[in-house]
Amino acid sequence: MILNNIDFETYFKNYPDKDGYFGKYGGAYVSPELKKAMEEITEAYFTICKSSKFISELRRIRHDFQGRPTPISHLERLSESLGNVQLYVKREDLNHTGAHKLNHCMGEALLAKYMGKKKVIAETGAGQHGVALATAAAYFGLQCDIYMGAVDIKKQAPNVARMKILGANVIEVTEGLQTLKEAVDAAFNAYMNEYKDAIYCIGSVLGPHPFPLMVRDFQSVIGVEAREQFIGMTGELPDAVVACVGGGSNAMGIFSGFLNDPVDIYGIEPLGRGTTLGDHAASLKYGTEGIMHGFNSIMLKDENGEPAPVYSVASGLDYPSSGPEHAFLHDLGRIKYDVINDEETIDAFFTLSRLEGIIPAIESAHAVAYGMKLAKEMGRGSILINLSGRGDKDMDYIIEKYGIR
Ligand SMILES: *Cc1c(COP(=O)(O)O)cnc(C)c1O
């Protein structure tokens, strides 16, 4: 497929370029010291990702430890309730630890091991990335330092306990608003001082080059599996593929399998309580170009041009920007980005649970809600939805805020 002079047959070879740019987005806007560390990671990654030993070890881990390939399920009862369109879900909720995040954490930790590093460092907001990385660190016998805002530590007690049980060191960050932004700064600072022995592991297709590239590559297993499985099940490609977009890693993972196909692709952002700045986290829909956390992308800004406060019912989606590759594919028009609000999300959460026996993560329920909407509009055809994670982590919140419907 060729679109605006971009040939998707060779897309992955050309994007990002050697400096980490997808068009004007991406790059590495970091201090000279960190730049050196990023270059070290880039070089190691480019060497290792071509090594058959690294590839076969990652493949073995995915099969024996993570339980891959995850299946695709046909949502027969939900499809029937909506009309003639057939809905399918790629079951990342069945990946070990219950979401797609382990796909890149195992890759990043294996890279750390190959580089001879002894420690992995990361920040976490709601704790999902921290738990996935702590799992990978335990598997490989690496030390694990997770930086987390004091406010988040209080809110996310079960995930803090999980990280500690897995042997991670959870470091409380008490600067500023004591949430994700401050945790990112603290983690980067720690990394700057320790980069000889440690590697920084980002939680999505975000941050300075080479992270958006690396995380996309590690997550692309979702798309590779899904394309083959879907054709195997139905004999054809889906008409549409849908995924939720926070930072954008589960979406890039499944989308990468279908970019060169005649398939409509939809990235779904959280509209939260509404269109007022501060009530949503739909950065691609309402944001403008800007630099934050070491990369150029599309972001939501406040009146001073700083990252704006954002909100979503799904804590994994409340980030004021998205990965640079999403910004690029957005401008190019290859992927359509749309929004789903809290109410539609919660409806889809209960509908999928009741009709299919699958309790989705609230993040993933955004994609399910959009798939349901799209099914009614399309009238016929098939839709593949990436079910990025399971809803166990959201039980207390759902019961407290919405009760049992
Ligand atoms: C973290 C998370 C997301 C959002 O992250 P992306 O990088 O946008 O994929 C989505 N779903 C689940 C279940 C998550 O844990």
The ligand as an SDF file (V2000), in Angstrom:
LIG
                    3D

 15 15  0  0  0  0  0  0  0  0999 V2000
   -0.9400    0.2680   30.0180 C   0  0  0  0  0  0  0  0  0  0  0  0
   -2.1160   -0.2810   29.3540 C   0  0  0  0  0  0  0  0  0  0  0  0
   -2.6450    0.3130   28.1720 C   0  0  0  0  0  0  0  0  0  0  0  0
   -2.1110    1.5790   27.5870 C   0  0  0  0  0  0  0  0  0  0  0  0
   -0.7990    1.5150   27.1110 O   0  0  0  0  0  0  0  0  0  0  0  0
   -0.4530    1.5150   25.5600 P   0  0  0  0  0  0  0  0  0  0  0  0
    1.0090    1.7630   25.5470 O   0  0  0  0  0  0  0  0  0  0  0  0
   -1.2380    2.6080   24.9280 O   0  0  0  0  0  0  0  0  0  0  0  0
   -0.8200    0.2000   25.0220 O   0  0  0  0  0  0  0  0  0  0  0  0
   -3.7260   -0.3030   27.5600 C   0  0  0  0  0  0  0  0  0  0  0  0
   -4.2840   -1.4190   28.0660 N   0  0  0  0  0  0  0  0  0  0  0  0
   -3.8170   -2.0030   29.1860 C   0  0  0  0  0  0  0  0  0  0  0  0
   -4.4880   -3.2430   29.6810 C   0  0  0  0  0  0  0  0  0  0  0  0
   -2.7250   -1.4630   29.8660 C   0  0  0  0  0  0  0  0  0  0  0  0
   -2.2640   -2.0510   30.9850 O   0  0  0  0  0  0  0  0  0  0  0  0
  1  2  1  0
  2  3  1  0
  2 14  2  0
  3  4  1  0
  3 10  2  0
  4  5  1  0
  5  6  1  0
  6  7  2  0
  6  8  1  0
  6  9  1  0
 10 11  1  0
 11 12  2  0
 12 13  1  0
 12 14  1  0
 14 15  1  0
M  END
$$$$
